[in-house]
């Protein structure tokens, strides 16, 4: 039964096609209003998706909140089956193409583009058998923090009137889901920006942890006075579009920076090789650490 506040889109019912939660994710970071989570569930369900992830919501029991259930309408199942995570990195587990939804490019941030181009790129990525892909949304009041934008491969924006360009969270989710639906229905040769290298978000995050430790160990980076070093490196590697093998290579280099080859020579017989991307332990602490 159609909810009383609904209008008929004239399209075929979403139930006629199977929903694949693993290929396209919509991630809400620290939402404060349960109603917006429910409305977001309805928005993506109407476009044929069901992959909703929620990071550190203000109300941990949002799935049962009256506002969320009411505004989800016929998408109660999407709300109920949404995944809750403590951090954005956890929510992006396995994701190989993530877009941060933000109204403007950030300093040292990833490459920025309109949401329509982002959706075309995501559709092309999925057609290559890659994925999953994710669209990441920030809080209702302030949007995404810089640290979360930097964790994505790209950032994208919904073109809007510059005088009043702020959208409600669920509205922004609706637009992104619509663009993604259109992109998946477009011809396979539709114009789309070049994809990234394909390394999963969690793997890239691990690289930056190891890289920061290595740069600290050789005295190039001071965590107490970072001077945007890591942010600039994130921007550089984001533009490069690192692949899995390239990330492993860089992690191996970081391991060698921390512990010279002559000290690692005896580890090979213990089951480790020079190609092992895991950093040696323990790592030296940075200046100013106790």
Backbone bond lengths (Angstrom), bond angles and torsions (degrees), N, CA, C in turn:
res aa  C-N    CA-C-N  psi(-1)  N-CA   C-N-CA  omega(-1)  CA-C   N-CA-C  phi
1 X - - - 1.465 - - 1.515 109.48 -
2 X 1.324 116.93 136.87 1.458 120.87 -178.10 1.519 110.60 -78.98
3 X 1.375 119.12 132.59 1.448 121.04 178.88 1.520 111.69 -58.80
4 X 1.343 116.37 153.31 1.457 120.96 -175.69 1.516 113.21 -64.07
5 X 1.332 117.54 -27.04 1.461 120.35 -176.90 1.516 112.14 -95.05
6 X 1.338 118.78 15.19 1.449 122.51 -174.86 1.516 111.60 -99.35
7 X 1.343 115.44 160.47 1.448 121.94 169.51 1.515 107.25 -123.12
8 X 1.315 116.23 149.35 1.453 120.69 -179.18 1.518 109.53 -78.50
9 X 1.324 117.37 126.77 1.464 121.01 -178.67 1.511 111.97 -79.70
10 X 1.323 117.29 -15.48 1.451 120.17 -178.22 1.508 113.13 80.02
11 X 1.324 118.27 0.11 1.456 121.90 179.50 1.518 108.99 -92.56
12 X 1.329 115.66 171.78 1.458 119.31 178.45 1.511 109.80 -70.57
13 X 1.314 118.57 149.78 1.468 121.33 -179.84 1.519 111.10 -57.38
14 X 1.329 115.98 143.92 1.461 119.95 -179.07 1.515 111.80 -63.09
15 X 1.334 117.68 -26.34 1.456 120.51 -176.71 1.530 113.17 -69.55
16 X 1.358 117.32 -11.07 1.458 118.81 -178.69 1.519 111.78 -74.21
17 X 1.314 118.34 -14.00 1.460 121.43 178.81 1.521 108.90 -124.05
18 X 1.327 118.03 140.39 1.457 120.09 179.95 1.523 111.36 -66.86
19 X 1.327 115.97 143.61 1.457 121.08 178.80 1.517 109.22 -94.77
20 X 1.313 116.18 133.39 1.461 121.34 -178.17 1.517 108.81 -115.24
21 X 1.316 116.07 101.07 1.460 121.23 -175.48 1.523 112.38 -71.39
22 X 1.319 117.53 -18.52 1.457 119.41 -173.22 1.526 113.51 -85.97
23 X 1.337 118.73 -14.21 1.458 119.98 -172.27 1.527 113.90 -96.19
24 X 1.306 117.89 -35.13 1.466 121.49 -179.97 1.521 108.25 -131.00
25 X 1.326 116.42 121.94 1.462 120.69 179.73 1.529 109.84 -116.40
26 X 1.312 115.03 145.11 1.456 122.51 173.01 1.529 105.84 -117.69
27 X 1.314 115.98 116.68 1.464 121.26 -170.68 1.524 109.78 -112.29
28 X 1.324 117.06 122.68 1.463 122.99 177.42 1.527 108.42 -103.31
29 X 1.317 116.68 120.56 1.461 121.56 -177.34 1.526 110.19 -99.37
30 X 1.320 115.34 117.78 1.465 124.22 175.66 1.527 113.41 52.79
31 X 1.323 118.63 49.26 1.469 119.31 176.42 1.524 110.71 -67.33
32 X 1.318 115.94 144.15 1.464 120.14 -176.34 1.524 112.97 -101.82
33 X 1.318 118.14 -22.58 1.460 121.29 -176.43 1.529 110.37 -113.02
34 X 1.309 116.31 121.59 1.470 120.90 179.98 1.523 111.51 -59.87
35 X 1.331 116.90 -34.56 1.450 120.12 -179.97 1.518 112.57 -59.90
36 X 1.321 116.92 -36.54 1.463 120.23 179.01 1.526 111.53 -67.55
37 X 1.323 116.90 -32.62 1.469 119.75 177.12 1.523 109.71 -67.00
38 X 1.329 116.28 -44.08 1.458 120.20 177.81 1.521 111.86 -63.10
39 X 1.335 116.37 -42.62 1.463 120.25 179.36 1.528 111.08 -66.06
40 X 1.329 117.16 -34.86 1.471 120.78 177.00 1.523 110.30 -66.51
41 X 1.323 116.69 -38.90 1.469 120.42 177.00 1.524 110.15 -60.39
42 X 1.312 116.32 -44.54 1.464 120.73 178.25 1.537 110.68 -62.80
43 X 1.323 116.63 -41.02 1.465 121.07 -177.49 1.523 111.95 -61.54
44 X 1.323 117.16 -46.72 1.464 118.72 -176.99 1.524 110.93 -75.02
45 X 1.348 117.11 -32.19 1.464 119.64 178.44 1.526 111.17 -64.91
46 X 1.330 115.98 -37.64 1.453 120.06 179.63 1.524 112.02 -64.86
47 X 1.333 116.90 -24.16 1.458 121.48 179.26 1.533 112.50 -96.50
48 X 1.347 116.64 4.92 1.460 120.25 175.31 1.507 115.35 93.04
49 X 1.329 118.05 14.86 1.464 121.44 179.72 1.525 110.10 -114.06
50 X 1.320 115.86 164.17 1.466 118.68 177.04 1.526 112.52 -144.55
51 X 1.332 118.20 3.58 1.463 121.09 -176.58 1.517 112.47 -83.51
52 X 1.308 117.43 87.77 1.463 122.52 179.85 1.524 109.82 -110.65
53 X 1.330 115.97 125.27 1.462 121.94 176.56 1.523 108.98 -122.27
54 X 1.317 116.64 141.66 1.466 122.16 -177.20 1.520 108.80 -125.87
55 X 1.320 116.49 125.24 1.463 122.10 -177.00 1.521 109.95 -105.40
56 X 1.315 116.48 121.85 1.468 123.86 175.00 1.525 112.89 45.07
57 X 1.326 118.41 57.51 1.470 119.63 178.67 1.522 110.83 -67.59
58 X 1.322 115.76 152.31 1.467 119.04 178.87 1.527 110.43 -61.33
59 X 1.335 116.43 -39.75 1.471 121.41 178.79 1.520 108.84 -106.93
60 X 1.315 116.81 111.87 1.464 119.97 -177.61 1.519 112.32 -67.97
61 X 1.335 117.22 -22.14 1.466 120.98 -179.95 1.529 111.14 -98.63
62 X 1.323 117.21 32.63 1.464 121.61 -175.10 1.521 112.65 -58.16
63 X 1.321 118.06 -28.90 1.474 120.37 -176.58 1.534 111.87 -61.98
64 X 1.329 116.28 -28.70 1.466 120.57 -177.90 1.523 112.60 -103.16
65 X 1.329 117.59 0.49 1.461 120.62 -178.31 1.527 110.26 -66.02
66 X 1.312 116.38 139.31 1.465 121.63 -175.33 1.526 111.45 -59.35
67 X 1.330 117.52 -44.22 1.468 120.53 -179.29 1.522 111.15 -63.21
68 X 1.320 116.38 -42.16 1.464 120.11 -179.00 1.519 111.02 -64.55
69 X 1.317 116.88 -44.67 1.466 120.68 -179.04 1.521 110.31 -65.18
70 X 1.334 116.85 -42.69 1.463 120.31 -178.05 1.526 111.49 -64.99
71 X 1.327 117.34 -43.75 1.466 120.56 -176.43 1.530 112.90 -80.25
72 X 1.315 117.37 -13.75 1.462 118.71 176.36 1.526 111.33 -76.95
73 X 1.333 116.80 -19.38 1.471 122.34 177.49 1.530 110.94 52.61
74 X 1.346 117.33 -119.78 1.461 120.32 -178.44 1.521 113.90 -79.49
75 X 1.327 116.88 4.82 1.465 120.30 -178.06 1.529 111.59 -107.35
76 X 1.318 116.47 30.72 1.469 119.86 179.27 1.527 110.47 -59.19
77 X 1.330 117.10 -35.40 1.469 119.86 -179.62 1.526 111.01 -63.54
78 X 1.335 117.86 -39.17 1.465 121.09 177.92 1.523 110.10 -64.08
79 X 1.329 116.60 -42.44 1.460 121.33 177.55 1.517 110.71 -62.18
80 X 1.322 116.24 -48.10 1.466 120.76 -176.76 1.527 111.65 -64.03
81 X 1.337 116.95 -35.91 1.460 120.83 -176.28 1.528 113.34 -94.12
82 X 1.327 116.94 5.88 1.466 119.58 177.94 1.520 109.91 -63.26
83 X 1.310 115.10 154.15 1.464 120.52 -177.42 1.522 110.19 -103.71
84 X 1.306 115.82 134.85 1.466 121.88 -179.74 1.526 109.15 -106.96
85 X 1.327 116.58 135.84 1.461 121.77 -176.55 1.531 110.42 -133.59
86 X 1.313 115.33 153.92 1.465 120.34 178.55 1.522 111.45 -79.15
87 X 1.340 117.30 -32.64 1.458 121.09 -176.73 1.525 110.17 -136.26
88 X 1.335 115.15 162.09 1.460 119.87 176.92 1.518 110.91 -66.24
89 X 1.318 117.81 -37.23 1.465 120.54 179.60 1.523 110.38 -58.04
90 X 1.331 116.97 -41.69 1.462 120.37 177.04 1.528 110.99 -63.53
91 X 1.323 116.80 -41.79 1.461 120.42 -178.56 1.524 112.09 -65.51
92 X 1.335 116.59 -26.54 1.464 121.31 -178.43 1.528 112.22 -96.92
93 X 1.306 117.25 17.22 1.462 120.90 178.93 1.529 110.53 -55.89
94 X 1.326 116.70 123.12 1.456 121.84 178.78 1.515 114.84 84.26
95 X 1.331 118.39 -11.69 1.468 121.61 -178.09 1.533 109.73 -71.10
96 X 1.328 116.24 131.67 1.461 121.05 -179.28 1.525 112.52 -110.14
97 X 1.327 117.20 -1.79 1.471 121.07 176.20 1.521 107.66 -151.69
98 X 1.335 116.29 108.74 1.463 121.49 -177.02 1.526 110.08 -121.86
99 X 1.329 115.42 136.68 1.462 122.08 178.92 1.525 109.51 -116.41
100 X 1.316 116.68 125.92 1.459 121.85 174.66 1.522 108.33 -87.97
101 X 1.315 116.85 121.18 1.465 120.91 178.81 1.523 108.92 -82.82
102 X 1.326 115.89 109.98 1.460 121.16 -178.83 1.515 108.85 -148.75
103 X 1.323 116.53 146.17 1.456 119.95 -173.83 1.507 115.45 -74.64
104 X 1.335 117.27 -9.17 1.462 119.17 -175.93 1.524 109.99 -153.35
105 X 1.330 117.78 152.40 1.471 119.85 177.60 1.520 110.29 -69.11
106 X 1.318 116.22 140.16 1.464 121.11 -179.88 1.526 110.42 -94.34
107 X 1.326 115.70 150.34 1.457 120.29 175.44 1.531 109.06 -62.34
108 X 1.300 116.54 129.65 1.467 124.16 -176.90 1.534 111.56 64.63
109 X 1.322 117.24 13.40 1.453 120.42 -178.76 1.514 112.15 -81.76
110 X 1.329 116.66 176.55 1.466 121.19 179.35 1.521 110.48 -70.56
111 X 1.338 117.73 167.56 1.465 120.60 177.48 1.528 111.07 -54.84
112 X 1.344 115.34 142.28 1.467 121.83 -173.55 1.522 110.36 -114.54
113 X 1.334 116.93 141.45 1.461 120.89 -179.25 1.534 110.74 -155.44
114 X 1.339 117.71 164.73 1.463 119.98 176.09 1.522 110.53 -66.06
115 X 1.327 116.04 153.32 1.457 120.36 -176.15 1.527 111.49 -62.83
116 X 1.328 118.61 -30.55 1.468 120.22 179.29 1.524 110.63 -64.55
117 X 1.332 117.11 -42.66 1.466 120.36 177.02 1.528 110.34 -65.32
118 X 1.333 115.88 -37.55 1.463 119.82 178.89 1.527 110.71 -62.82
119 X 1.324 116.45 -42.31 1.466 120.51 -179.68 1.528 110.82 -65.54
120 X 1.330 117.68 -40.47 1.462 120.94 177.32 1.524 110.88 -62.85
121 X 1.317 115.60 -40.43 1.460 119.87 177.97 1.519 110.60 -64.59
122 X 1.322 116.82 -43.82 1.465 120.98 179.80 1.526 110.61 -63.05
123 X 1.342 117.09 -41.19 1.462 120.29 179.50 1.527 110.92 -64.21
124 X 1.326 116.57 -41.81 1.459 119.74 177.09 1.512 112.48 -63.62
125 X 1.309 116.23 -36.87 1.465 122.39 178.37 1.530 110.45 -63.07
126 X 1.326 115.79 -43.83 1.458 120.12 -179.94 1.528 111.48 -68.27
127 X 1.323 116.93 -35.57 1.465 119.83 179.16 1.528 111.74 -64.97
128 X 1.332 116.10 -25.09 1.460 120.40 177.75 1.527 111.83 -79.93
129 X 1.318 116.35 1.22 1.459 119.83 -178.26 1.511 112.87 83.83
130 X 1.333 116.92 11.72 1.452 121.25 179.15 1.528 109.13 -90.57
131 X 1.299 114.36 -176.73 1.463 118.17 177.06 1.521 110.72 125.50
132 X 1.304 115.86 -179.84 1.456 129.27 -0.10 1.533 112.62 -72.02
133 X 1.337 115.70 170.66 1.451 121.99 174.46 1.522 107.89 -118.74
134 X 1.334 116.56 158.77 1.462 119.98 -177.60 1.515 110.79 -145.35
135 X 1.330 115.18 145.02 1.459 123.21 170.54 1.524 106.44 -113.06
136 X 1.330 116.02 126.23 1.468 121.32 -171.56 1.529 109.64 -112.55
137 X 1.331 116.43 129.35 1.461 122.56 -176.49 1.532 109.77 -119.46
138 X 1.331 116.08 143.98 1.454 121.05 -178.76 1.517 113.40 -92.62
139 X 1.310 116.07 -167.84 1.459 122.24 -177.88 1.525 111.03 -69.89
140 X 1.330 115.42 159.24 1.453 120.56 -177.99 1.531 112.62 -61.26
141 X 1.308 117.43 -37.18 1.463 119.84 -173.10 1.522 113.55 -86.77
142 X 1.329 117.51 -41.83 1.470 119.43 -171.05 1.521 114.71 -123.07
143 X 1.322 118.59 -1.92 1.457 119.91 179.11 1.518 112.17 74.46
144 X 1.312 115.95 -159.17 1.466 121.20 -177.46 1.519 111.65 -80.35
145 X 1.322 115.93 139.33 1.463 121.03 172.09 1.523 109.24 -71.77
146 X 1.325 116.31 154.29 1.464 120.58 -179.00 1.525 111.88 -54.92
147 X 1.341 116.91 -39.75 1.465 119.83 -176.79 1.528 111.16 -62.08
148 X 1.339 117.03 -32.77 1.458 119.97 -179.77 1.524 111.46 -80.52
149 X 1.322 117.18 -33.29 1.467 120.01 174.25 1.521 109.72 -61.82
150 X 1.324 116.57 -41.74 1.461 121.39 -177.80 1.519 112.82 -67.15
151 X 1.308 117.88 -18.77 1.464 121.24 179.26 1.536 112.14 -81.21
152 X 1.305 117.36 -7.02 1.464 121.40 -178.98 1.525 110.45 -100.02
153 X 1.328 116.00 157.22 1.458 120.33 -179.49 1.522 111.82 -72.92
154 X 1.323 116.27 -34.01 1.457 122.60 -179.10 1.525 108.88 -142.41
155 X 1.333 115.78 162.31 1.462 120.52 167.07 1.517 107.58 -117.93
156 X 1.316 116.03 154.02 1.461 119.15 -179.56 1.522 109.83 -147.26
157 X 1.333 114.98 157.95 1.454 121.00 -175.45 1.515 110.98 -132.88
158 X 1.322 115.73 152.31 1.456 122.60 173.21 1.530 107.19 -91.04
159 X 1.323 118.88 116.97 1.468 119.95 179.63 1.527 110.36 -58.69
160 X 1.312 116.34 125.44 1.468 121.09 -177.19 1.525 108.49 -146.99
161 X 1.311 115.42 168.85 1.459 121.45 178.17 1.526 108.97 -61.84
162 X 1.316 116.09 123.79 1.465 120.36 -176.90 1.519 112.48 -63.06
163 X 1.328 117.68 -21.56 1.466 120.05 -178.77 1.521 111.81 -76.85
164 X 1.317 117.60 -24.03 1.463 120.88 179.38 1.522 107.86 -156.83
165 X 1.327 115.48 71.30 1.453 120.86 -171.21 1.511 115.74 -93.95
166 X 1.334 117.81 10.07 1.460 120.49 -176.39 1.525 110.66 -87.05
167 X 1.328 116.15 129.95 1.459 122.27 178.17 1.518 110.45 -109.43
168 X 1.313 116.11 151.13 1.457 121.09 169.39 1.527 108.79 -60.93
169 X 1.316 117.26 149.66 1.460 121.83 -176.73 1.527 111.67 -55.36
170 X 1.321 117.43 -50.51 1.462 120.17 -178.61 1.526 111.64 -65.03
171 X 1.335 117.24 -33.34 1.464 120.14 176.38 1.525 110.86 -63.81
172 X 1.324 116.23 -42.74 1.463 120.32 179.01 1.527 110.91 -63.61
173 X 1.328 116.44 -40.91 1.467 120.66 176.88 1.531 109.73 -61.70
174 X 1.339 116.49 -41.79 1.464 120.40 -179.67 1.528 111.52 -60.47
175 X 1.336 116.85 -45.08 1.460 120.64 -179.46 1.530 110.69 -63.48
176 X 1.322 116.91 -45.34 1.462 120.52 -179.51 1.532 110.82 -63.06
177 X 1.330 116.61 -41.92 1.465 120.24 179.66 1.528 110.65 -65.79
178 X 1.323 117.34 -38.82 1.460 120.95 177.92 1.526 110.78 -63.56
179 X 1.333 116.56 -46.02 1.469 120.08 179.73 1.530 110.38 -62.81
180 X 1.322 116.91 -36.69 1.458 119.97 179.33 1.522 110.39 -68.76
181 X 1.308 117.02 -39.18 1.461 120.17 177.77 1.532 110.33 -63.08
182 X 1.326 116.75 -45.03 1.471 120.67 179.19 1.523 110.96 -63.19
183 X 1.322 117.02 -40.93 1.468 120.82 -178.58 1.525 111.04 -64.30
184 X 1.333 116.69 -40.18 1.462 119.61 179.42 1.523 111.91 -68.69
185 X 1.336 116.19 -23.94 1.462 120.13 178.90 1.526 112.47 -90.42
186 X 1.328 117.38 -6.87 1.461 121.20 -177.62 1.525 110.59 -78.37
187 X 1.332 118.07 162.11 1.472 120.33 177.93 1.518 111.42 -57.93
188 X 1.304 115.87 149.42 1.472 120.63 -176.75 1.514 112.49 -61.91
189 X 1.343 117.55 -24.42 1.457 119.95 -178.41 1.520 112.25 -95.89
190 X 1.348 117.63 15.49 1.457 120.69 179.23 1.524 109.99 -60.90
191 X 1.332 114.74 148.20 1.464 120.14 -178.26 1.527 110.07 -57.61
192 X 1.300 115.78 130.13 1.462 120.33 178.62 1.516 109.60 -150.81
193 X 1.332 117.58 139.75 1.469 120.56 177.42 1.520 111.08 -62.12
194 X 1.310 115.56 158.01 1.466 120.54 179.46 1.524 110.29 -63.44
195 X 1.336 117.61 139.91 1.460 121.25 -179.88 1.529 111.38 -76.43
196 X 1.346 117.54 165.73 1.457 120.91 176.16 1.518 110.37 -77.61
197 X 1.326 116.31 -173.55 1.453 120.57 -177.56 1.512 114.31 -72.47
198 X 1.325 118.03 -26.04 1.451 120.47 174.92 1.513 116.55 105.04
199 X 1.323 119.43 4.82 1.463 120.10 177.26 1.529 109.43 -70.68
200 X 1.336 118.87 133.63 1.469 121.17 179.72 1.518 112.11 -61.16
201 X 1.322 115.89 153.18 1.465 121.19 -177.91 1.520 111.34 -58.26
202 X 1.333 117.91 -44.94 1.460 119.75 -177.84 1.525 111.72 -62.47
203 X 1.318 117.27 -35.36 1.467 120.82 178.68 1.526 110.92 -67.30
204 X 1.328 116.49 -40.24 1.457 120.59 178.12 1.525 110.47 -66.68
205 X 1.343 116.62 -39.02 1.460 119.79 177.66 1.524 110.42 -61.99
206 X 1.324 116.66 -40.08 1.468 120.46 177.95 1.525 110.23 -63.96
207 X 1.322 116.53 -39.01 1.466 120.06 177.57 1.525 110.64 -58.45
208 X 1.326 117.20 -45.24 1.463 119.05 -177.38 1.527 112.18 -69.28
209 X 1.318 117.11 -30.23 1.464 119.22 174.06 1.529 110.09 -63.35
210 X 1.343 115.69 -48.48 1.461 120.69 -178.30 1.529 110.77 -67.55
211 X 1.334 116.53 -39.03 1.462 120.49 -179.74 1.525 110.96 -63.73
212 X 1.323 116.58 -42.01 1.462 119.34 179.31 1.528 110.95 -64.07
213 X 1.336 116.66 -39.61 1.460 120.06 177.72 1.533 110.71 -64.11
214 X 1.326 115.94 -41.28 1.467 119.74 -178.69 1.527 111.26 -67.20
215 X 1.322 117.41 -43.89 1.465 120.88 -179.86 1.524 110.99 -66.34
216 X 1.327 115.75 -32.40 1.465 119.76 175.56 1.526 110.54 -68.74
217 X 1.329 116.35 -40.99 1.464 121.12 -177.84 1.526 112.53 -62.72
218 X 1.341 117.06 -35.44 1.476 119.19 -178.60 1.527 112.24 -91.97
219 X 1.339 116.61 3.25 1.454 120.00 175.28 1.514 115.85 84.87
220 X 1.331 117.84 8.03 1.468 120.17 -179.03 1.523 111.83 -82.00
221 X 1.339 116.02 -29.98 1.460 121.25 -174.97 1.515 110.11 -123.32
222 X 1.324 116.45 133.15 1.455 122.48 176.20 1.531 108.21 -113.50
223 X 1.332 119.16 108.96 1.468 120.93 -178.81 1.520 113.31 -57.39
224 X 1.340 116.93 -25.21 1.461 119.88 179.94 1.525 111.94 -78.02
225 X 1.340 116.29 -23.75 1.462 122.21 177.20 1.533 108.15 -136.08
226 X 1.317 116.93 72.56 1.466 121.16 -168.85 1.518 115.56 -67.92
227 X 1.322 118.90 -27.98 1.469 122.41 178.19 1.535 113.02 53.11
228 X 1.312 116.84 34.93 1.467 121.97 176.20 1.534 113.89 62.82
229 X 1.325 117.55 18.21 1.462 119.75 -178.31 1.521 110.98 -59.91
230 X 1.327 117.76 -50.87 1.451 120.62 -176.06 1.535 111.34 -69.10
231 X 1.331 116.66 -35.34 1.463 119.50 177.71 1.525 110.92 -64.18
232 X 1.326 116.52 -40.76 1.470 120.05 178.67 1.529 110.94 -66.60
233 X 1.326 116.42 -38.45 1.462 119.18 178.42 1.527 111.00 -67.77
234 X 1.317 116.86 -37.79 1.459 119.72 175.74 1.530 110.51 -59.58
235 X 1.317 115.64 -43.69 1.460 120.03 179.47 1.519 110.73 -62.25
236 X 1.321 116.56 -42.32 1.468 121.29 -179.37 1.532 110.53 -63.31
237 X 1.329 116.78 -49.61 1.465 120.20 -177.21 1.524 111.59 -69.62
238 X 1.340 116.96 -29.92 1.459 119.91 177.41 1.521 110.44 -64.48
239 X 1.326 116.76 -41.72 1.464 120.38 178.01 1.521 111.13 -67.24
240 X 1.340 116.73 -30.62 1.467 120.55 -178.57 1.517 111.81 -73.25
241 X 1.331 117.64 -29.53 1.461 120.67 -178.84 1.519 111.79 67.17
242 X 1.328 116.46 71.68 1.462 121.02 -174.12 1.525 112.58 -70.36
243 X 1.327 115.52 138.16 1.451 122.22 171.87 1.512 110.36 -94.01
244 X 1.317 116.58 171.70 1.463 121.61 -177.13 1.522 111.80 -59.88
245 X 1.318 117.83 -46.08 1.466 120.61 -179.06 1.518 111.34 -64.49
246 X 1.325 116.74 -35.78 1.464 120.27 179.41 1.524 111.07 -68.45
247 X 1.329 116.72 -37.49 1.461 120.05 177.05 1.527 109.93 -64.81
248 X 1.332 117.42 -42.57 1.466 120.59 178.32 1.530 110.85 -61.93
249 X 1.324 116.46 -39.92 1.467 120.41 178.55 1.517 110.57 -62.19
250 X 1.324 117.34 -45.97 1.464 120.94 -178.98 1.524 111.19 -66.05
251 X 1.323 117.27 -35.63 1.461 119.63 177.82 1.521 111.06 -67.58
252 X 1.337 116.07 -35.63 1.457 119.34 175.26 1.514 112.03 -65.03
253 X 1.323 116.56 -39.42 1.470 120.90 176.76 1.522 110.06 -63.09
254 X 1.324 116.69 -42.00 1.469 120.14 178.74 1.526 110.95 -61.39
255 X 1.339 116.20 -40.59 1.459 119.59 178.44 1.523 110.67 -60.87
256 X 1.338 116.70 -40.63 1.469 120.44 179.54 1.514 111.32 -68.82
257 X 1.329 117.90 -31.13 1.460 121.21 177.81 1.520 111.12 -65.80
258 X 1.332 115.62 -37.13 1.466 120.02 -177.96 1.524 110.95 -78.37
259 X 1.327 116.37 -42.71 1.462 120.70 -176.61 1.525 109.36 -130.28
260 X 1.331 118.46 109.05 1.467 121.91 -177.16 1.524 112.60 -55.81
261 X 1.330 115.53 158.00 1.451 122.21 -176.02 1.521 112.13 -57.79
262 X 1.329 116.98 -39.02 1.462 119.44 -177.01 1.532 110.92 -63.74
263 X 1.346 117.93 -28.32 1.457 120.37 178.74 1.518 111.77 -83.61
264 X 1.347 116.08 -21.27 1.452 120.17 -179.74 1.517 112.88 -92.16
265 X 1.339 117.13 -4.86 1.463 120.97 -173.34 1.521 111.86 -58.89
266 X 1.329 117.03 -37.18 1.455 120.24 -177.39 1.513 113.81 -79.17
267 X 1.361 117.48 -8.67 1.450 119.46 -177.47 1.526 112.33 -79.53
268 X 1.338 116.35 -22.08 1.461 119.54 -174.23 1.521 111.54 -61.29
269 X 1.336 115.78 -38.71 1.463 119.20 -179.68 1.518 111.68 -69.42
270 X 1.329 116.30 -17.98 1.464 120.30 179.94 1.505 113.13 -88.64
271 X 1.343 117.43 8.59 1.460 119.72 175.51 1.500 114.18 108.23
272 X 1.355 117.22 -4.32 1.450 119.83 179.39 1.512 109.89 -103.96
273 X 1.281 116.87 147.38 1.456 122.02 176.11 1.506 108.89 -120.59
274 X 1.339 115.02 168.43 1.450 118.66 -179.59 1.518 111.68 -66.68
275 X 1.317 118.22 -18.26 1.454 120.67 179.75 1.516 113.23 -86.91
276 X 1.351 117.82 -1.72 1.457 121.38 179.84 1.524 108.95 -65.82
277 X 1.338 118.34 118.77 1.451 119.77 -176.64 1.513 113.92 -76.40
278 X 1.335 118.72 -9.54 1.452 120.12 -179.01 1.523 110.16 -70.25
279 X 1.343 117.12 135.00 1.459 119.16 -178.24 1.516 110.99 -71.72
280 X 1.334 118.26 148.45 1.454 120.41 176.88 1.513 110.12 -66.11
281 X 1.294 116.79 151.72 1.451 120.80 179.73 1.529 109.04 -127.37
282 X 1.346 118.51 149.80 1.455 124.11 -5.89 1.522 111.42 -80.28
283 X 1.334 116.97 154.30 1.449 120.95 177.23 1.526 109.35 -90.46
284 X 1.335 117.41 147.09 1.469 119.42 179.58 1.520 109.82 -67.23
285 X 1.301 116.71 146.91 1.454 121.56 179.55 1.532 109.76 -80.62
286 X 1.324 114.70 150.65 1.455 120.26 178.62 1.515 110.99 -73.98
287 X 1.316 115.01 164.71 1.456 119.26 178.64 1.516 111.03 -61.96
288 X 1.296 115.02 138.41 1.451 120.33 179.20 1.517 113.91 88.85
289 X 1.338 118.06 -7.58 1.456 120.61 177.83 1.510 109.89 -85.79
290 X 1.289 116.69 143.99 1.471 120.90 -179.98 1.503 110.56 -100.25
